[in-house]
């Protein structure tokens, strides 16, 4: 069953519904908003980018549901991830954002690779080719990106395309602003920053929560500070608390 969830974004200047998300990963229908203590910096361009991410997630959900309805009880049944990947490949090729895997190296200079992302550094942005190891599905990753963009707008992601070999594994490619002249933040900096956003620290280093979200993996390699002392969360694991 697909549940409709609305994430409500509240800023100091206005309050509006940001987008409607369709996902079978959420078990309850609820409204979620971000505390006013979170600096949103929302603008029309980012709203458009977020809407595109939500639209892609919704379309993948729709195509997977159709596949399950048609082939759920047949020998042609495949896993949800396999169905997502084939639908993503079809969408990307028909709409012009398919990236043959060999072309990934043209995105930028290869950067550090982590558990989940291979990075390619451009002049002003960083491209991340995501292997879905942490999220487990394309739709789950896209929903996590939308939550990241709401909580940490200064490092908001954009969707760039899907990369892969024809008929094989598909990896989403996402883009994030490059933070120049930055270095890893200290744990004390991270704790202070998250407290200012209204999150409480848990007993585990790098894990925080409020009454709506739980965020973890906020360790120095994933949080940067620039020369002016501004903090930037470049990577985090996020989930909604049901």
FIKOLZA-1660 file (N, C-alpha, C; in steps of 0.1 Angstrom, whole numbers, plus 5000, padded with zeros to 4 digits):
% residues 242
   i   px   py   pz ch aa at
   1 5008 4988 5000  A  X  N
   1 5000 5000 5000  A  X CA
   1 5009 5012 5000  A  X  C
   2 5005 5022 4992  A  X  N
   2 5013 5034 4991  A  X CA
   2 5006 5045 5000  A  X  C
   3 5014 5051 5009  A  X  N
   3 5009 5061 5018  A  X CA
   3 5014 5075 5013  A  X  C
   4 5005 5084 5014  A  X  N
   4 5009 5098 5010  A  X CA
   4 5013 5106 5022  A  X  C
   5 5025 5111 5022  A  X  N
   5 5031 5119 5033  A  X CA
   5 5033 5133 5028  A  X  C
   6 5030 5143 5036  A  X  N
   6 5033 5157 5032  A  X CA
   6 5043 5162 5042  A  X  C
   7 5054 5168 5037  A  X  N
   7 5064 5175 5045  A  X CA
   7 5062 5190 5044  A  X  C
   8 5059 5196 5056  A  X  N
   8 5056 5210 5056  A  X CA
   8 5069 5218 5060  A  X  C
   9 5073 5227 5052  A  X  N
   9 5085 5235 5055  A  X CA
   9 5080 5249 5060  A  X  C
  10 5085 5253 5072  A  X  N
  10 5082 5265 5077  A  X CA
  10 5094 5274 5078  A  X  C
  11 5094 5286 5072  A  X  N
  11 5105 5295 5073  A  X CA
  11 5101 5307 5081  A  X  C
  12 5110 5316 5084  A  X  N
  12 5107 5328 5091  A  X CA
  12 5098 5338 5084  A  X  C
  13 5098 5336 5070  A  X  N
  13 5090 5346 5062  A  X CA
  13 5077 5340 5057  A  X  C
  14 5076 5327 5056  A  X  N
  14 5064 5321 5051  A  X CA
  14 5062 5307 5055  A  X  C
  15 5050 5302 5053  A  X  N
  15 5048 5288 5056  A  X CA
  15 5040 5282 5044  A  X  C
  16 5044 5271 5039  A  X  N
  16 5038 5265 5028  A  X CA
  16 5040 5250 5028  A  X  C
  17 5033 5243 5020  A  X  N
  17 5036 5229 5018  A  X CA
  17 5046 5228 5007  A  X  C
  18 5056 5221 5010  A  X  N
  18 5068 5220 5001  A  X CA
  18 5066 5210 4990  A  X  C
  19 5061 5199 4994  A  X  N
  19 5058 5188 4983  A  X CA
  19 5050 5177 4990  A  X  C
  20 5045 5169 4981  A  X  N
  20 5038 5157 4986  A  X CA
  20 5046 5145 4982  A  X  C
  21 5049 5136 4991  A  X  N
  21 5058 5125 4988  A  X CA
  21 5049 5112 4989  A  X  C
  22 5051 5103 4979  A  X  N
  22 5044 5090 4979  A  X CA
  22 5054 5080 4982  A  X  C
  23 5052 5072 4993  A  X  N
  23 5062 5062 4996  A  X CA
  23 5056 5051 5004  A  X  C
  24 5059 5038 5001  A  X  N
  24 5054 5027 5009  A  X CA
  24 5064 5025 5021  A  X  C
  25 5074 5033 5023  A  X  N
  25 5083 5031 5034  A  X CA
  25 5077 5038 5047  A  X  C
  26 5068 5047 5045  A  X  N
  26 5062 5054 5057  A  X CA
  26 5049 5048 5061  A  X  C
  27 5047 5045 5073  A  X  N
  27 5035 5038 5078  A  X CA
  27 5024 5046 5082  A  X  C
  28 5026 5059 5084  A  X  N
  28 5016 5068 5089  A  X CA
  28 5015 5080 5080  A  X  C
  29 5003 5085 5079  A  X  N
  29 5001 5098 5072  A  X CA
  29 5002 5109 5082  A  X  C
  30 5012 5118 5080  A  X  N
  30 5014 5129 5090  A  X CA
  30 5020 5141 5083  A  X  C
  31 5019 5152 5090  A  X  N
  31 5026 5165 5085  A  X CA
  31 5038 5166 5093  A  X  C
  32 5049 5170 5086  A  X  N
  32 5062 5173 5092  A  X CA
  32 5067 5187 5089  A  X  C
  33 5071 5194 5099  A  X  N
  33 5077 5207 5096  A  X CA
  33 5090 5209 5102  A  X  C
  34 5098 5218 5098  A  X  N
  34 5111 5221 5103  A  X CA
  34 5110 5233 5113  A  X  C
  35 5117 5232 5124  A  X  N
  35 5116 5243 5134  A  X CA
  35 5121 5256 5128  A  X  C
  36 5116 5268 5132  A  X  N
  36 5120 5281 5128  A  X CA
  36 5135 5283 5131  A  X  C
  37 5141 5275 5140  A  X  N
  37 5155 5277 5143  A  X CA
  37 5164 5272 5131  A  X  C
  38 5158 5265 5122  A  X  N
  38 5165 5260 5110  A  X CA
  38 5166 5271 5100  A  X  C
  39 5178 5275 5096  A  X  N
  39 5179 5286 5085  A  X CA
  39 5176 5279 5072  A  X  C
  40 5165 5283 5066  A  X  N
  40 5160 5277 5054  A  X CA
  40 5166 5283 5041  A  X  C
  41 5166 5296 5040  A  X  N
  41 5171 5302 5027  A  X CA
  41 5164 5297 5015  A  X  C
  42 5152 5294 5016  A  X  N
  42 5144 5288 5005  A  X CA
  42 5143 5298 4993  A  X  C
  43 5143 5293 4981  A  X  N
  43 5141 5302 4970  A  X CA
  43 5134 5294 4959  A  X  C
  44 5130 5301 4949  A  X  N
  44 5122 5295 4938  A  X CA
  44 5130 5284 4930  A  X  C
  45 5143 5287 4928  A  X  N
  45 5152 5278 4920  A  X CA
  45 5153 5265 4928  A  X  C
  46 5155 5265 4941  A  X  N
  46 5157 5253 4949  A  X CA
  46 5144 5246 4950  A  X  C
  47 5133 5253 4951  A  X  N
  47 5120 5247 4951  A  X CA
  47 5117 5239 4939  A  X  C
  48 5121 5245 4927  A  X  N
  48 5120 5238 4914  A  X CA
  48 5128 5225 4914  A  X  C
  49 5140 5226 4919  A  X  N
  49 5149 5214 4919  A  X CA
  49 5143 5203 4928  A  X  C
  50 5138 5207 4940  A  X  N
  50 5132 5197 4949  A  X CA
  50 5119 5191 4943  A  X  C
  51 5112 5199 4936  A  X  N
  51 5100 5194 4929  A  X CA
  51 5103 5184 4919  A  X  C
  52 5114 5186 4912  A  X  N
  52 5119 5176 4902  A  X CA
  52 5123 5163 4909  A  X  C
  53 5130 5164 4920  A  X  N
  53 5134 5152 4927  A  X CA
  53 5121 5144 4931  A  X  C
  54 5111 5152 4937  A  X  N
  54 5099 5145 4941  A  X CA
  54 5091 5139 4930  A  X  C
  55 5091 5146 4918  A  X  N
  55 5084 5140 4907  A  X CA
  55 5091 5127 4902  A  X  C
  56 5104 5127 4902  A  X  N
  56 5111 5115 4898  A  X CA
  56 5108 5103 4907  A  X  C
  57 5108 5106 4920  A  X  N
  57 5105 5096 4930  A  X CA
  57 5090 5091 4928  A  X  C
  58 5081 5100 4926  A  X  N
  58 5067 5096 4924  A  X CA
  58 5065 5088 4912  A  X  C
  59 5072 5091 4901  A  X  N
  59 5071 5084 4889  A  X CA
  59 5077 5070 4890  A  X  C
  60 5088 5069 4897  A  X  N
  60 5094 5055 4900  A  X CA
  60 5084 5047 4908  A  X  C
  61 5078 5053 4918  A  X  N
  61 5068 5046 4926  A  X CA
  61 5057 5041 4918  A  X  C
  62 5052 5050 4909  A  X  N
  62 5040 5046 4900  A  X CA
  62 5044 5034 4891  A  X  C
  63 5056 5035 4885  A  X  N
  63 5060 5025 4875  A  X CA
  63 5062 5012 4882  A  X  C
  64 5068 5012 4894  A  X  N
  64 5070 5000 4902  A  X CA
  64 5057 4993 4906  A  X  C
  65 5047 5002 4910  A  X  N
  65 5034 4997 4914  A  X CA
  65 5027 4990 4902  A  X  C
  66 5028 4996 4890  A  X  N
  66 5023 4990 4878  A  X CA
  66 5029 4976 4876  A  X  C
  67 5042 4976 4877  A  X  N
  67 5050 4963 4874  A  X CA
  67 5045 4952 4884  A  X  C
  68 5044 4956 4897  A  X  N
  68 5040 4946 4907  A  X CA
  68 5026 4941 4905  A  X  C
  69 5017 4950 4900  A  X  N
  69 5003 4946 4897  A  X CA
  69 5003 4937 4885  A  X  C
  70 5012 4939 4876  A  X  N
  70 5011 4930 4864  A  X CA
  70 5018 4917 4865  A  X  C
  71 5030 4917 4873  A  X  N
  71 5038 4905 4873  A  X CA
  71 5041 4900 4887  A  X  C
  72 5033 4905 4897  A  X  N
  72 5036 4901 4911  A  X CA
  72 5034 4886 4914  A  X  C
  73 5026 4880 4907  A  X  N
  73 5023 4865 4909  A  X CA
  73 5028 4857 4898  A  X  C
  74 5037 4862 4889  A  X  N
  74 5042 4854 4878  A  X CA
  74 5057 4851 4879  A  X  C
  75 5062 4843 4870  A  X  N
  75 5076 4840 4870  A  X CA
  75 5084 4852 4866  A  X  C
  76 5078 4862 4861  A  X  N
  76 5086 4874 4857  A  X CA
  76 5088 4884 4869  A  X  C
  77 5084 4879 4881  A  X  N
  77 5085 4888 4892  A  X CA
  77 5100 4891 4895  A  X  C
  78 5103 4904 4898  A  X  N
  78 5116 4908 4901  A  X CA
  78 5116 4916 4914  A  X  C
  79 5127 4919 4920  A  X  N
  79 5128 4927 4932  A  X CA
  79 5123 4941 4929  A  X  C
  80 5120 4948 4940  A  X  N
  80 5116 4962 4939  A  X CA
  80 5127 4970 4934  A  X  C
  81 5139 4967 4938  A  X  N
  81 5151 4975 4934  A  X CA
  81 5153 4973 4919  A  X  C
  82 5152 4960 4915  A  X  N
  82 5154 4957 4900  A  X CA
  82 5144 4965 4892  A  X  C
  83 5131 4965 4897  A  X  N
  83 5121 4973 4890  A  X CA
  83 5124 4987 4889  A  X  C
  84 5128 4993 4901  A  X  N
  84 5132 5007 4901  A  X CA
  84 5143 5010 4891  A  X  C
  85 5153 5002 4890  A  X  N
  85 5164 5004 4882  A  X CA
  85 5160 5004 4867  A  X  C
  86 5152 4994 4863  A  X  N
  86 5148 4994 4849  A  X CA
  86 5139 5006 4846  A  X  C
  87 5130 5010 4855  A  X  N
  87 5122 5022 4853  A  X CA
  87 5130 5034 4852  A  X  C
  88 5141 5035 4861  A  X  N
  88 5149 5047 4861  A  X CA
  88 5157 5048 4848  A  X  C
  89 5162 5036 4843  A  X  N
  89 5169 5036 4830  A  X CA
  89 5160 5041 4819  A  X  C
  90 5148 5036 4819  A  X  N
  90 5139 5039 4808  A  X CA
  90 5136 5054 4808  A  X  C
  91 5133 5059 4821  A  X  N
  91 5130 5074 4822  A  X CA
  91 5141 5082 4818  A  X  C
  92 5153 5079 4822  A  X  N
  92 5165 5087 4819  A  X CA
  92 5168 5087 4805  A  X  C
  93 5167 5076 4798  A  X  N
  93 5170 5076 4783  A  X CA
  93 5159 5083 4776  A  X  C
  94 5147 5083 4780  A  X  N
  94 5136 5090 4772  A  X CA
  94 5136 5105 4775  A  X  C
  95 5141 5109 4787  A  X  N
  95 5141 5123 4790  A  X CA
  95 5154 5130 4790  A  X  C
  96 5165 5122 4786  A  X  N
  96 5177 5129 4783  A  X CA
  96 5187 5130 4795  A  X  C
  97 5185 5122 4805  A  X  N
  97 5195 5123 4816  A  X CA
  97 5201 5110 4820  A  X  C
  98 5202 5101 4810  A  X  N
  98 5210 5089 4811  A  X CA
  98 5225 5091 4809  A  X  C
  99 5233 5086 4818  A  X  N
  99 5248 5088 4817  A  X CA
  99 5254 5074 4816  A  X  C
 100 5259 5071 4804  A  X  N
 100 5267 5058 4803  A  X CA
 100 5278 5058 4813  A  X  C
 101 5280 5047 4820  A  X  N
 101 5290 5046 4831  A  X CA
 101 5304 5051 4827  A  X  C
 102 5308 5049 4815  A  X  N
 102 5321 5054 4811  A  X CA
 102 5322 5069 4810  A  X  C
 103 5311 5076 4809  A  X  N
 103 5310 5090 4808  A  X CA
 103 5311 5097 4822  A  X  C
 104 5309 5089 4832  A  X  N
 104 5309 5094 4846  A  X CA
 104 5323 5101 4849  A  X  C
 105 5333 5096 4843  A  X  N
 105 5346 5102 4846  A  X CA
 105 5348 5115 4840  A  X  C
 106 5339 5119 4831  A  X  N
 106 5340 5133 4825  A  X CA
 106 5333 5143 4834  A  X  C
 107 5327 5139 4845  A  X  N
 107 5320 5149 4853  A  X CA
 107 5329 5158 4860  A  X  C
 108 5341 5154 4864  A  X  N
 108 5350 5162 4871  A  X CA
 108 5362 5154 4876  A  X  C
 109 5370 5160 4884  A  X  N
 109 5382 5153 4889  A  X CA
 109 5378 5143 4900  A  X  C
 110 5382 5130 4899  A  X  N
 110 5378 5121 4909  A  X CA
 110 5383 5126 4923  A  X  C
 111 5373 5125 4932  A  X  N
 111 5376 5129 4946  A  X CA
 111 5375 5117 4955  A  X  C
 112 5374 5120 4968  A  X  N
 112 5374 5109 4978  A  X CA
 112 5361 5100 4976  A  X  C
 113 5363 5088 4978  A  X  N
 113 5351 5078 4977  A  X CA
 113 5348 5074 4991  A  X  C
 114 5335 5072 4994  A  X  N
 114 5331 5068 5007  A  X CA
 114 5323 5055 5006  A  X  C
 115 5316 5051 5017  A  X  N
 115 5308 5039 5017  A  X CA
 115 5297 5039 5007  A  X  C
 116 5292 5051 5004  A  X  N
 116 5280 5052 4995  A  X CA
 116 5283 5059 4982  A  X  C
 117 5292 5069 4982  A  X  N
 117 5294 5077 4970  A  X CA
 117 5308 5077 4965  A  X  C
 118 5309 5077 4951  A  X  N
 118 5321 5081 4944  A  X CA
 118 5319 5095 4940  A  X  C
 119 5329 5104 4943  A  X  N
 119 5328 5118 4940  A  X CA
 119 5336 5123 4929  A  X  C
 120 5331 5133 4922  A  X  N
 120 5338 5139 4911  A  X CA
 120 5337 5154 4913  A  X  C
 121 5348 5161 4914  A  X  N
 121 5349 5175 4918  A  X CA
 121 5349 5184 4906  A  X  C
 122 5340 5194 4905  A  X  N
 122 5340 5204 4895  A  X CA
 122 5344 5217 4901  A  X  C
 123 5343 5228 4893  A  X  N
 123 5348 5241 4898  A  X CA
 123 5340 5246 4910  A  X  C
 124 5327 5244 4909  A  X  N
 124 5318 5250 4919  A  X CA
 124 5309 5239 4926  A  X  C
 125 5309 5227 4920  A  X  N
 125 5300 5216 4925  A  X CA
 125 5308 5203 4927  A  X  C
 126 5302 5194 4934  A  X  N
 126 5307 5181 4935  A  X CA
 126 5296 5171 4931  A  X  C
 127 5299 5162 4922  A  X  N
 127 5290 5152 4917  A  X CA
 127 5292 5139 4926  A  X  C
 128 5281 5133 4930  A  X  N
 128 5282 5121 4938  A  X CA
 128 5274 5110 4931  A  X  C
 129 5281 5099 4928  A  X  N
 129 5275 5088 4921  A  X CA
 129 5272 5078 4933  A  X  C
 130 5260 5076 4935  A  X  N
 130 5255 5069 4947  A  X CA
 130 5252 5054 4944  A  X  C
 131 5258 5045 4952  A  X  N
 131 5257 5031 4950  A  X CA
 131 5245 5024 4957  A  X  C
 132 5237 5033 4964  A  X  N
 132 5225 5028 4971  A  X CA
 132 5228 5019 4983  A  X  C
 133 5240 5018 4987  A  X  N
 133 5244 5008 4997  A  X CA
 133 5237 5012 5010  A  X  C
 134 5236 5024 5014  A  X  N
 134 5229 5029 5026  A  X CA
 134 5214 5029 5025  A  X  C
 135 5209 5034 5014  A  X  N
 135 5195 5037 5013  A  X CA
 135 5187 5024 5008  A  X  C
 136 5193 5016 5000  A  X  N
 136 5187 5003 4996  A  X CA
 136 5178 5005 4984  A  X  C
 137 5174 5017 4980  A  X  N
 137 5165 5019 4969  A  X CA
 137 5167 5033 4964  A  X  C
 138 5163 5035 4951  A  X  N
 138 5164 5048 4945  A  X CA
 138 5154 5058 4952  A  X  C
 139 5142 5053 4953  A  X  N
 139 5132 5062 4959  A  X CA
 139 5135 5066 4973  A  X  C
 140 5141 5056 4981  A  X  N
 140 5145 5060 4995  A  X CA
 140 5156 5070 4995  A  X  C
 141 5165 5069 4986  A  X  N
 141 5176 5079 4985  A  X CA
 141 5170 5093 4981  A  X  C
 142 5161 5093 4972  A  X  N
 142 5155 5106 4968  A  X CA
 142 5147 5113 4979  A  X  C
 143 5141 5104 4987  A  X  N
 143 5134 5110 4999  A  X CA
 143 5144 5115 5009  A  X  C
 144 5155 5108 5011  A  X  N
 144 5165 5113 5020  A  X CA
 144 5171 5126 5016  A  X  C
 145 5173 5127 5003  A  X  N
 145 5178 5140 4997  A  X CA
 145 5169 5151 5000  A  X  C
 146 5156 5149 4999  A  X  N
 146 5146 5160 5001  A  X CA
 146 5146 5164 5016  A  X  C
 147 5148 5154 5025  A  X  N
 147 5149 5158 5039  A  X CA
 147 5162 5165 5042  A  X  C
 148 5173 5161 5036  A  X  N
 148 5185 5168 5037  A  X CA
 148 5183 5183 5032  A  X  C
 149 5177 5185 5021  A  X  N
 149 5175 5198 5015  A  X CA
 149 5167 5207 5024  A  X  C
 150 5157 5201 5031  A  X  N
 150 5149 5209 5040  A  X CA
 150 5156 5213 5053  A  X  C
 151 5165 5204 5058  A  X  N
 151 5172 5206 5071  A  X CA
 151 5185 5214 5069  A  X  C
 152 5192 5211 5058  A  X  N
 152 5205 5217 5055  A  X CA
 152 5205 5224 5042  A  X  C
 153 5197 5235 5040  A  X  N
 153 5196 5241 5027  A  X CA
 153 5209 5246 5021  A  X  C
 154 5218 5250 5029  A  X  N
 154 5231 5255 5024  A  X CA
 154 5239 5245 5016  A  X  C
 155 5236 5232 5018  A  X  N
 155 5243 5222 5010  A  X CA
 155 5232 5213 5003  A  X  C
 156 5222 5220 4998  A  X  N
 156 5211 5212 4992  A  X CA
 156 5216 5205 4979  A  X  C
 157 5210 5193 4977  A  X  N
 157 5214 5185 4966  A  X CA
 157 5204 5188 4954  A  X  C
 158 5209 5186 4942  A  X  N
 158 5201 5186 4930  A  X CA
 158 5203 5172 4923  A  X  C
 159 5193 5169 4916  A  X  N
 159 5194 5156 4908  A  X CA
 159 5200 5159 4895  A  X  C
 160 5210 5151 4891  A  X  N
 160 5217 5153 4878  A  X CA
 160 5213 5142 4868  A  X  C
 161 5212 5130 4872  A  X  N
 161 5209 5119 4862  A  X CA
 161 5210 5105 4868  A  X  C
 162 5209 5095 4860  A  X  N
 162 5211 5081 4863  A  X CA
 162 5223 5076 4855  A  X  C
 163 5232 5070 4861  A  X  N
 163 5244 5064 4854  A  X CA
 163 5243 5049 4855  A  X  C
 164 5249 5043 4845  A  X  N
 164 5249 5028 4845  A  X CA
 164 5253 5022 4832  A  X  C
 165 5254 5009 4831  A  X  N
 165 5255 5001 4819  A  X CA
 165 5241 4997 4815  A  X  C
 166 5239 4996 4802  A  X  N
 166 5225 4992 4797  A  X CA
 166 5221 4979 4804  A  X  C
 167 5209 4979 4810  A  X  N
 167 5203 4967 4815  A  X CA
 167 5209 4962 4828  A  X  C
 168 5218 4970 4834  A  X  N
 168 5224 4965 4846  A  X CA
 168 5222 4975 4857  A  X  C
 169 5231 4975 4867  A  X  N
 169 5229 4984 4879  A  X CA
 169 5228 4999 4875  A  X  C
 170 5219 5006 4881  A  X  N
 170 5217 5020 4879  A  X CA
 170 5221 5027 4891  A  X  C
 171 5228 5038 4890  A  X  N
 171 5233 5046 4902  A  X CA
 171 5229 5060 4900  A  X  C
 172 5221 5066 4909  A  X  N
 172 5217 5080 4908  A  X CA
 172 5230 5089 4909  A  X  C
 173 5230 5100 4902  A  X  N
 173 5240 5110 4902  A  X CA
 173 5234 5123 4908  A  X  C
 174 5239 5127 4919  A  X  N
 174 5234 5139 4926  A  X CA
 174 5245 5150 4927  A  X  C
 175 5241 5162 4928  A  X  N
 175 5251 5173 4928  A  X CA
 175 5249 5182 4940  A  X  C
 176 5260 5186 4945  A  X  N
 176 5260 5194 4957  A  X CA
 176 5270 5206 4956  A  X  C
 177 5267 5218 4962  A  X  N
 177 5277 5229 4961  A  X CA
 177 5290 5225 4967  A  X  C
 178 5301 5229 4961  A  X  N
 178 5314 5227 4966  A  X CA
 178 5317 5238 4976  A  X  C
 179 5321 5234 4988  A  X  N
 179 5324 5244 4999  A  X CA
 179 5339 5246 4998  A  X  C
 180 5343 5258 4993  A  X  N
 180 5357 5261 4992  A  X CA
 180 5364 5265 5005  A  X  C
 181 5377 5263 5006  A  X  N
 181 5385 5267 5017  A  X CA
 181 5379 5262 5030  A  X  C
 182 5375 5249 5031  A  X  N
 182 5368 5244 5043  A  X CA
 182 5376 5232 5048  A  X  C
 183 5374 5229 5060  A  X  N
 183 5381 5218 5067  A  X CA
 183 5371 5211 5076  A  X  C
 184 5374 5199 5080  A  X  N
 184 5364 5192 5089  A  X CA
 184 5361 5199 5102  A  X  C
 185 5349 5199 5106  A  X  N
 185 5345 5206 5118  A  X CA
 185 5348 5197 5130  A  X  C
 186 5350 5202 5142  A  X  N
 186 5352 5194 5153  A  X CA
 186 5339 5189 5159  A  X  C
 187 5340 5179 5167  A  X  N
 187 5328 5173 5173  A  X CA
 187 5320 5184 5182  A  X  C
 188 5328 5193 5188  A  X  N
 188 5321 5203 5196  A  X CA
 188 5314 5213 5187  A  X  C
 189 5320 5216 5176  A  X  N
 189 5313 5225 5166  A  X CA
 189 5300 5218 5161  A  X  C
 190 5301 5205 5158  A  X  N
 190 5289 5198 5153  A  X CA
 190 5278 5198 5163  A  X  C
 191 5282 5195 5176  A  X  N
 191 5272 5194 5186  A  X CA
 191 5265 5208 5188  A  X  C
 192 5273 5218 5188  A  X  N
 192 5267 5232 5190  A  X CA
 192 5258 5236 5178  A  X  C
 193 5262 5232 5166  A  X  N
 193 5254 5236 5154  A  X CA
 193 5241 5228 5155  A  X  C
 194 5241 5215 5158  A  X  N
 194 5229 5208 5158  A  X CA
 194 5220 5212 5169  A  X  C
 195 5225 5216 5180  A  X  N
 195 5217 5221 5191  A  X CA
 195 5210 5234 5187  A  X  C
 196 5217 5243 5179  A  X  N
 196 5211 5255 5174  A  X CA
 196 5199 5252 5165  A  X  C
 197 5200 5241 5158  A  X  N
 197 5189 5237 5149  A  X CA
 197 5178 5230 5156  A  X  C
 198 5179 5228 5169  A  X  N
 198 5168 5222 5177  A  X CA
 198 5169 5207 5179  A  X  C
 199 5181 5201 5176  A  X  N
 199 5183 5187 5178  A  X CA
 199 5191 5184 5191  A  X  C
 200 5187 5173 5197  A  X  N
 200 5193 5168 5209  A  X CA
 200 5204 5157 5205  A  X  C
 201 5215 5158 5212  A  X  N
 201 5225 5148 5210  A  X CA
 201 5221 5135 5217  A  X  C
 202 5223 5123 5211  A  X  N
 202 5221 5111 5217  A  X CA
 202 5234 5105 5224  A  X  C
 203 5233 5093 5229  A  X  N
 203 5245 5087 5235  A  X CA
 203 5255 5083 5225  A  X  C
 204 5252 5083 5212  A  X  N
 204 5261 5079 5202  A  X CA
 204 5267 5091 5195  A  X  C
 205 5280 5091 5193  A  X  N
 205 5286 5102 5186  A  X CA
 205 5281 5104 5172  A  X  C
 206 5278 5117 5169  A  X  N
 206 5273 5120 5156  A  X CA
 206 5259 5117 5153  A  X  C
 207 5251 5113 5163  A  X  N
 207 5237 5110 5162  A  X CA
 207 5228 5120 5170  A  X  C
 208 5218 5126 5163  A  X  N
 208 5210 5136 5169  A  X CA
 208 5195 5133 5165  A  X  C
 209 5186 5139 5173  A  X  N
 209 5172 5137 5170  A  X CA
 209 5164 5149 5176  A  X  C
 210 5152 5151 5169  A  X  N
 210 5142 5159 5175  A  X CA
 210 5129 5151 5175  A  X  C
 211 5118 5158 5176  A  X  N
 211 5105 5150 5176  A  X CA
 211 5101 5145 5163  A  X  C
 212 5108 5149 5152  A  X  N
 212 5104 5145 5138  A  X CA
 212 5115 5137 5131  A  X  C
 213 5128 5140 5133  A  X  N
 213 5138 5134 5126  A  X CA
 213 5149 5128 5135  A  X  C
 214 5156 5118 5129  A  X  N
 214 5168 5113 5135  A  X CA
 214 5179 5114 5125  A  X  C
 215 5190 5120 5129  A  X  N
 215 5201 5122 5119  A  X CA
 215 5214 5116 5126  A  X  C
 216 5221 5109 5117  A  X  N
 216 5233 5103 5123  A  X CA
 216 5244 5103 5112  A  X  C
 217 5256 5099 5116  A  X  N
 217 5268 5099 5108  A  X CA
 217 5273 5114 5106  A  X  C
 218 5269 5122 5116  A  X  N
 218 5274 5136 5116  A  X CA
 218 5288 5137 5123  A  X  C
 219 5298 5132 5116  A  X  N
 219 5312 5131 5121  A  X CA
 219 5320 5141 5113  A  X  C
 220 5332 5145 5118  A  X  N
 220 5340 5155 5111  A  X CA
 220 5342 5153 5096  A  X  C
 221 5343 5141 5091  A  X  N
 221 5344 5140 5076  A  X CA
 221 5332 5144 5068  A  X  C
 222 5320 5145 5075  A  X  N
 222 5308 5148 5068  A  X CA
 222 5303 5162 5071  A  X  C
 223 5310 5169 5080  A  X  N
 223 5306 5183 5083  A  X CA
 223 5318 5192 5082  A  X  C
 224 5317 5203 5074  A  X  N
 224 5328 5212 5072  A  X CA
 224 5326 5225 5078  A  X  C
 225 5337 5232 5080  A  X  N
 225 5336 5246 5085  A  X CA
 225 5345 5254 5076  A  X  C
 226 5341 5266 5072  A  X  N
 226 5349 5274 5063  A  X CA
 226 5357 5285 5071  A  X  C
 227 5363 5294 5064  A  X  N
 227 5372 5303 5070  A  X CA
 227 5365 5313 5079  A  X  C
 228 5352 5315 5076  A  X  N
 228 5343 5324 5084  A  X CA
 228 5337 5317 5096  A  X  C
 229 5339 5304 5097  A  X  N
 229 5333 5297 5108  A  X CA
 229 5319 5292 5106  A  X  C
 230 5314 5292 5093  A  X  N
 230 5301 5287 5090  A  X CA
 230 5302 5272 5088  A  X  C
 231 5292 5265 5093  A  X  N
 231 5291 5250 5093  A  X CA
 231 5283 5246 5081  A  X  C
 232 5288 5235 5075  A  X  N
 232 5281 5229 5063  A  X CA
 232 5280 5214 5065  A  X  C
 233 5268 5208 5066  A  X  N
 233 5267 5194 5066  A  X CA
 233 5266 5189 5051  A  X  C
 234 5276 5182 5047  A  X  N
 234 5277 5177 5033  A  X CA
 234 5271 5163 5031  A  X  C
 235 5270 5156 5042  A  X  N
 235 5265 5142 5041  A  X CA
 235 5259 5138 5055  A  X  C
 236 5248 5131 5055  A  X  N
 236 5242 5126 5067  A  X CA
 236 5232 5115 5064  A  X  C
 237 5229 5107 5073  A  X  N
 237 5218 5097 5072  A  X CA
 237 5207 5103 5080  A  X  C
 238 5195 5103 5074  A  X  N
 238 5183 5109 5080  A  X CA
 238 5171 5100 5079  A  X  C
 239 5163 5099 5089  A  X  N
 239 5150 5092 5088  A  X CA
 239 5139 5100 5096  A  X  C
 240 5127 5098 5091  A  X  N
 240 5116 5103 5098  A  X CA
 240 5112 5094 5110  A  X  C
 241 5108 5100 5121  A  X  N
 241 5104 5093 5133  A  X CA
 241 5089 5091 5133  A  X  C
 242 5085 5079 5132  A  X  N
 242 5070 5076 5131  A  X CA
 242 5063 5075 5144  A  X  C
% end
